[in-house]
Amino acid sequence: MVIYDNVEIFENGPCELVVQSRGLLVVPSLRLGGSDGRLVNVGPQDLVIVARGLMIGASATQVWSVYDALVGLVSEPPRVATLVDDAGREWEAMSLVSVTTTGPMQTGRVKSVAVEATFVRFGT
């Protein structure tokens, strides 16, 4: 169970969170004619968390309805809310920035589609 802004985003299917690298953004020191071989600390990287899971339903219509509800949480300017995983760990001030299907609709007794949702905490 993964909750964002008090909405369970993969309500019927499994989901895992992948926390991207944390730390400082370091780039080559550039000057006219190339790099001088040193590195420059630009500052902290933005926190990025990718939720990968399955949206499952009794019909394709039900699955796409859940998918569309998640896409509806993407907004401009980005909505800022708390992301909570199934262990109760919380990440505050996260923004949902993209939702992508990662494969075709799977059919059988139930329907499912694999989805990735990307969350960013800007300016960390």
KOLMIVO-754669 format. One line per field, with one value per residue (C-alpha): residue in one letter; residue number from 0; x, y, z. Coordinates in nm, 4 decimals, always signed. Layout:
REM KOLMIVO-754669
type = [A / ...] $
seq = [NUM / ...] $
x = [X / ...] $
y = [Y / ...] $
z = [Z / ...] $
***
This chain:
REM KOLMIVO-754669
type = [M / V / I / Y / D / N / V / E / I / F / E / N / G / P / C / E / L / V / V / Q / S / R / G / L / L / V / V / P / S / L / R / L / G / G / S / D / G / R / L / V / N / V / G / P / Q / D / L / V / I / V / A / R / G / L / M / I / G / A / S / A / T / Q / V / W / S / V / Y / D / A / L / V / G / L / V / S / E / P / P / R / V / A / T / L / V / D / D / A / G / R / E / W / E / A / M / S / L / V / S / V / T / T / T / G / P / M / Q / T / G / R / V / K / S / V / A / V / E / A / T / F / V / R / F / G / T] $
seq = [0 / 1 / 2 / 3 / 4 / 5 / 6 / 7 / 8 / 9 / 10 / 11 / 12 / 13 / 14 / 15 / 16 / 17 / 18 / 19 / 20 / 21 / 22 / 23 / 24 / 25 / 26 / 27 / 28 / 29 / 30 / 31 / 32 / 33 / 34 / 35 / 36 / 37 / 38 / 39 / 40 / 41 / 42 / 43 / 44 / 45 / 46 / 47 / 48 / 49 / 50 / 51 / 52 / 53 / 54 / 55 / 56 / 57 / 58 / 59 / 60 / 61 / 62 / 63 / 64 / 65 / 66 / 67 / 68 / 69 / 70 / 71 / 72 / 73 / 74 / 75 / 76 / 77 / 78 / 79 / 80 / 81 / 82 / 83 / 84 / 85 / 86 / 87 / 88 / 89 / 90 / 91 / 92 / 93 / 94 / 95 / 96 / 97 / 98 / 99 / 100 / 101 / 102 / 103 / 104 / 105 / 106 / 107 / 108 / 109 / 110 / 111 / 112 / 113 / 114 / 115 / 116 / 117 / 118 / 119 / 120 / 121 / 122 / 123] $
x = [+0.0000 / +0.1450 / -0.0405 / +0.0110 / -0.1930 / -0.4239 / -0.4949 / -0.3899 / -0.2248 / -0.1931 / -0.5022 / -0.5437 / -0.1956 / +0.1602 / +0.3940 / +0.7561 / +0.9370 / +1.2815 / +1.4647 / +1.7080 / +2.0591 / +2.0863 / +2.3706 / +2.5376 / +2.5262 / +2.8855 / +2.9829 / +3.3136 / +3.4647 / +3.4497 / +3.6326 / +3.6934 / +3.8767 / +3.7575 / +3.7690 / +4.0427 / +4.0057 / +3.8355 / +3.4801 / +3.2359 / +2.9658 / +2.6404 / +2.4381 / +2.2094 / +2.0318 / +1.6546 / +1.5043 / +1.3461 / +1.1318 / +0.9840 / +0.6810 / +0.6556 / +0.3466 / +0.0450 / -0.2992 / -0.5451 / -0.9181 / -1.2070 / -1.2246 / -1.0034 / -1.2373 / -1.1815 / -0.8010 / -0.7932 / -1.0192 / -0.7671 / -0.4819 / -0.6617 / -0.7228 / -0.3478 / -0.2645 / -0.5129 / -0.2835 / -0.0143 / -0.0636 / +0.0989 / +0.2258 / +0.3185 / +0.1044 / +0.3117 / +0.2038 / +0.3329 / +0.4230 / +0.3817 / +0.4983 / +0.3517 / +0.6020 / +0.4748 / +0.7842 / +0.6935 / +0.8528 / +0.7152 / +0.6909 / +0.6892 / +0.5434 / +0.4049 / +0.5661 / +0.4912 / +0.2896 / +0.3844 / +0.2591 / +0.5518 / +0.3769 / +0.0516 / -0.2730 / -0.2562 / -0.5796 / -0.7153 / -0.9636 / -0.8469 / -0.6955 / -0.3733 / -0.1244 / +0.2256 / +0.2783 / +0.5626 / +0.4884 / +0.7757 / +0.7814 / +1.0295 / +1.1102 / +1.2390 / +1.5177 / +1.6344] $
y = [+0.0000 / +0.3335 / +0.6516 / +0.9955 / +1.2964 / +1.0572 / +0.8546 / +0.4881 / +0.4902 / +0.1139 / +0.0089 / -0.3469 / -0.4386 / -0.4799 / -0.1812 / -0.1136 / +0.2134 / +0.2821 / +0.5726 / +0.7265 / +0.8321 / +1.0845 / +1.3233 / +1.6143 / +1.7080 / +1.7334 / +1.8518 / +1.9095 / +2.2547 / +2.4041 / +2.6955 / +2.8177 / +2.5420 / +2.2502 / +2.1190 / +2.1968 / +1.8466 / +1.9577 / +1.9004 / +2.1627 / +2.0957 / +2.2437 / +2.1467 / +1.8706 / +1.6530 / +1.6592 / +1.3495 / +1.1228 / +0.8203 / +0.5923 / +0.3801 / +0.0708 / -0.1420 / -0.3063 / -0.1565 / -0.4450 / -0.4546 / -0.6741 / -0.4922 / -0.2782 / +0.0133 / -0.0216 / -0.0365 / +0.2715 / +0.4545 / +0.3969 / +0.4963 / +0.8180 / +0.9052 / +0.8781 / +1.0882 / +1.3447 / +1.3969 / +1.5413 / +1.9170 / +2.2440 / +2.3875 / +2.0557 / +1.9454 / +1.9005 / +1.6173 / +1.3317 / +0.9955 / +0.6950 / +0.3385 / +0.0156 / +0.0131 / +0.3521 / +0.5450 / +0.9000 / +1.1409 / +1.4913 / +1.7646 / +1.5246 / +1.6134 / +1.3600 / +1.4615 / +1.1742 / +0.8566 / +0.6026 / +0.2609 / +0.0229 / -0.2453 / -0.3417 / -0.4262 / -0.7878 / -0.9802 / -1.2910 / -1.3370 / -0.9959 / -0.7074 / -0.5312 / -0.2766 / -0.2056 / +0.1582 / +0.3807 / +0.6982 / +0.9402 / +1.1661 / +1.4501 / +1.6657 / +1.9831 / +2.1871 / +1.9395] $
z = [+0.0000 / -0.1077 / -0.0131 / -0.1658 / -0.0553 / +0.1373 / -0.1800 / -0.2092 / -0.5508 / -0.6181 / -0.4286 / -0.5603 / -0.6762 / -0.5550 / -0.5473 / -0.4599 / -0.4044 / -0.5440 / -0.3811 / -0.6310 / -0.5295 / -0.2485 / -0.1906 / -0.3627 / -0.7300 / -0.8486 / -1.1993 / -1.3772 / -1.3387 / -1.6862 / -1.8351 / -2.1869 / -2.3703 / -2.1526 / -1.8008 / -1.5505 / -1.4009 / -1.0804 / -0.9619 / -0.8359 / -0.5750 / -0.7092 / -0.4019 / -0.2794 / -0.5349 / -0.5450 / -0.3799 / -0.6448 / -0.5580 / -0.8238 / -0.7346 / -0.9562 / -0.9373 / -1.0951 / -1.1260 / -1.1134 / -1.1804 / -1.2902 / -1.6245 / -1.8448 / -1.7767 / -1.4029 / -1.4448 / -1.6695 / -1.4254 / -1.1433 / -1.3785 / -1.4818 / -1.1148 / -1.0497 / -1.3557 / -1.2211 / -0.9199 / -1.1496 / -1.1528 / -1.2516 / -1.0266 / -0.8672 / -0.5733 / -0.2562 / -0.0257 / +0.1876 / +0.0325 / +0.2667 / +0.1971 / +0.3327 / +0.6210 / +0.7363 / +0.6245 / +0.5232 / +0.2787 / +0.3188 / +0.0537 / -0.2430 / -0.5838 / -0.8311 / -1.1609 / -1.4012 / -1.4467 / -1.7154 / -1.8169 / -1.8585 / -2.0599 / -2.2290 / -2.0545 / -1.9326 / -1.9714 / -1.8058 / -1.5218 / -1.4034 / -1.5976 / -1.5020 / -1.6271 / -1.4961 / -1.3954 / -1.2764 / -1.0832 / -1.0224 / -0.7151 / -0.6580 / -0.3575 / -0.5199 / -0.3656 / -0.1023] $
***
